């Protein structure tokens, strides 16, 4: 078991696919295992999982810089972005990055029946192109290659009147950046937040109050007392948008997300980017400033897999991600594989 930042991880040597799925800390695994044991024996106190909901809400608030009462829980990024997209005015103009992850772009694109238009622009030009658009929606770090958007340019665009929606799935928990100025920040938990898949969070600025189209008992002011009957009794804050995930998912998220939020983010950032840049240097590439590296080549993924390196296979190469539990030995293994050394 590897030790990293005071926690243990059963991460195998050569695992460089945290951009696809993060490996949980041992304490989160123990929490899920205990929850499964209780579930199996019919001993689950389902109301007790509300503590996990509250813990993750507070942790995401700390990571994004938003107040906890402005953070909502959902099952996936697309569902939460969809709430924002459904709330933009008719004929709104939306700008996204070329090749943006579809959980960010599609929720807006399917609003075309209301006259909503979605245009694409190169990532590095989003800030300068934002004038004239109602919304810019973009990942802080691009899923395919790890490129980080110019946050300062987007912040200026917001000051000029354009709403900014950020998907921090590939950055929250490991990128040392201020996101508190954005209109909305959304993130899934199963990558860099090291939670089980099936939980995501939406942090909302004070000027956004989307309609809770998915409202159910979990969106109520008193969820456990709101399972039956009218009138609607929604929470007064962002919890009105809540759609609770699997309780077993929350058992793990309630441990891993607060743990990540309590780390020294600058230290985590330096560790992850340092390994990624060491890898890039070994390939003759300049520093990238991101923990995610895309390696072109028709056989890159095959060579990595043959050497026991777990990475994401892309259409034109491979994607590697260097997380807080990775070490220089993982960098060396990947470089040997790509250089053809034994």
N, C-alpha and C positions, 0 to 999 in steps of 0.2 A: 504494500500500500504506500503510495506517495504521500508526502506531507507538503502542504503548501499553505502559507498564510495561517498556520495554526490549525488546519483541518486535514483529515485524511481522505484520500481519493483512490478508489480502485480503478484507476485509469491505466490502460495498457501502454507499454512503450510504443511510441510511434503514432499515438492517437492525436491527429491534428484536424479534427472535424468538428470543433466546437461551434463553428458557424452553421453547422447542420444540426447538431444536438450536443448540448453541454453535458458533462459528466457530473453527477451530483456529489456533494460532500457526504461522508459516511453518516453524519448526523441526520441528514434529510432522508437517506435510505432507511435508517432505523425508524424514523417517524412514519414513513409509508408502510414499512413492515409491521409495525405495531398497529397501524390503522387497519391493515388487511386482516391481521389476527383477530382484532375486535369484531370486524365485519363478519368474518367467517364464523365466529361464535355467537353472533347476534347480540353483541354487547356494545355496539357503537352508540355513543351519545351524539347524534347528528348536530344538535344545537351547539355542542362544544366546538365545532369547526368554525363557528363565527369568530373565535379568537384568531384562527389562522387568516381569515378574511381581513380582520382588522390589522393584524401584524403585517401582511403584505401591502395593504393600503398605505400604512405608515412608512414602510420601507421604500415603496415606489415614490412617495412624496419626498422623502429625503434624497433619493437619487435624482429626481427631476427638479427639485426646488419648488414644487407646487405645494399648497396646503393639502393636508390629508383629506379634508372634506371636499376637495375638488378632484379626487381620484376615484374612478369607477373600475369595477372588475368585470371581465367578460371572458369568453372562451377562446377567442382568436382575434388577431389584429384586424382582419377583414370585417368582422362583425362590428367592431368598435369604430373603425373608420367609416363603415357604412352608416352609422348613426349621424356622423358629421356630414357625410355626403348627402344624405336624405334631407338635411336641414339647410343646405345652401339654397339661395334664392333661385327661382326659375331664370334661365338664361345666364347663369353665372359662368364665368370663364375661369378655368382651372389649368394650372401649369404643373407638369411633372417632369422628372428627368427621363431622358432617353433610356430605355431598357429598365425602367423602374420595376421593382418587385410588384406583382399584380395585386397583392393585398392592399397596396397603397393606391394604385391607379384605377383598378377596375370598379371599386365602389363609386367613384365619381363618374366613370365612363358610362355606367349603366343608367345614369340619370339623364341620358340624352333625350328621353321622351319629354322632359321638362325644358328642353332647350339648353341644357348644360353642355358646354364644350370643354374638351380636354386636349391640350396641346403638349407636345414634348419638346424639350430643349436639352442641349448638352449640360451635364451636371455642373461644369465650371461656369456656365453662363446663366444659371437660374436667377441669381440675384439681379443681374443687369436686365434680364428679360421680364422680371416680375411686374414692372410698371404696366398698368392696363389690365392686369389679372386680378380677380377677386380672391383667389386662393392659390398658394403654392403648396403642394404636398410632395414630400420627398423623404427618403431614408437618410438618416444622419450618416450612416456608413452603408454603402451599396452592398447588397447581398452577394452579387456576382464576383466582385473584385476588391471590395473593402475600401474603395475611394471615399473620402470624407467630404461632405458638402461644405461649402464656404458658409459657416454659420454667421459670421459677421455680416456678409452680404445679405443674407436672408433677414437678419435682425434689422438692417437698414431698410429692406423692402417692407417689413412689417411696420416700421415707423412711418413709412410713406403711405400706409393704408391697405396693404395686402395681407390677408390672413395667412399664417404659416402653420401647417400641420406637419409634424415630424414623426417618422417611424424610427424609434430608437432600438428596435429589436436586435440589430447587429452592433450596438454600441453601449447600451445601458448596462452599467455595472463594471465596465472596463475602460471606457473612454472618459478622460478627465475633461469634461466640457460643461459649460453652463447652458441649460436648456430652459430655464425658468421664464424667459421672455416670450416663448412661443405661445401661440393660441391653443395648441393641443400637442401633446406628446403621447404616443401609443407605443407599447412594447409587449411582445410575447415573452414568456418566462423560461422557455425550454432551451434557450441558447446560452447566453452569457450570464443569465440570472440563475442557471443551474437547477431549475425547477422541472418537475414532470411536464410533459406536453399536455396542453389543455387549459392553460390560464394565460390571460393577457390583461393589461391595465391601460386605462386612458386617463391622462391628467389634463384637466381643462382650465384654461385661463378664465378670468372673471367675465369676459364678454361673450362666452359661448354657453348656451343652455339648450342643447338639442332635445328634440322630442324623444322620450323614452319608448321607442317603437317596440322594444322587446320586453316591456314591463311585465313583471310577474311578481310572485310573492317575495322574491329576493330584492326587489326594488322598493319594498315598502319601508316606512319609517320603523315599524316593528315587524320584521319578516315572519317570525314564528307565530304571530297573532293575525296574520293577513293571508291565510291560505284560502279563505272562502268569502264570497259575497262582495257586494258593492256597499258603499262607494269606493272609488280608488283612493288608496291611502299611501301615496308615494312619499319617499324620503324627501326632505327639504333641500338636501345637498346633492352632490354628484352620485351618491348611492342610489338615486332614483334611476340611474342607468345600469345598475348592477344586473348581471346575469351570472349567477354563481356557477363555477366549474364543478367538476367531479370532486366530491369530498376527499377522495383518495389523492387526487392531484393537489388539493389544497393542503393536505397533511404534509407533503414534501415541500411545497412552495412556502408554507408558513415557517419553515426552518431555513431553507436555502436563501430566499430573497432577503430576509432581514440580516442574515449573515453577510451576504455580499454588500448590502447597504452599509454595514458597519466597518468595512475595510477602509484602509487608506487608499482612496481612489487614485491619487497621483502615483502611489507605489505600484498598484495593479497596472495602471496604464504604462508606466515605465517598464515593468517586467514584460508585459505582452508585446508591446511595440519593439522593445529591445530585441526579443527573440525573432520577431518577424523581420526586423531590419538586418539582423545577423544572417538570416536565411537569404534575404534579398542580396546582401553583399556577396554571399557565397555563389550566387548566380550571376554576379556582375551587374546587378541592378542597384539603382540609387535608393536612399531611404524613402519609405512610403508613408510613414506616420500613422500606419494602421496595423492592427493585429491580424488582418486578413490579407493574404497574398494570392493572386491568380497567376498560375504558371501556364503559358501557352505550350502547345505541342500535342500532336495526335496521339502520342504514346505516353505522355506524362503520367496519366492516371494509372496505366498498366505498370509502369516502372515503379511507381510508388507502392502500389498494392503488392507487387512481387517482393518488395523489401519490407513488407509488414507495416507500411505507413497507411493509416486510415485518413483519407481526404475525400473531398467531394468531387465526383467526376462531372466535368462540364463538357459542353459540345465541342469546345476547342482547347481543352486542357484540363487542369485540375485547380481546385481551390483549397488552400491550406489555412488553418486558423490556429493561432498561438495563444493559448489561454493561461490563466494564472497557475494551473497545475502542470504546464509543460516546462521542459528544461532544455538546456543546450544539447543534451543527448538526442532529443527529438529533432532538433535542427540538423544535427550531424547525420542522423539516419536518413532524413529526407534529402539532404545534399548528396550523400553517397549514392542514393538511388537514382537521382537525376543525372549525376556525373558518370554513372555506370561503374562505380567502384564497389568492391565486395566488402 
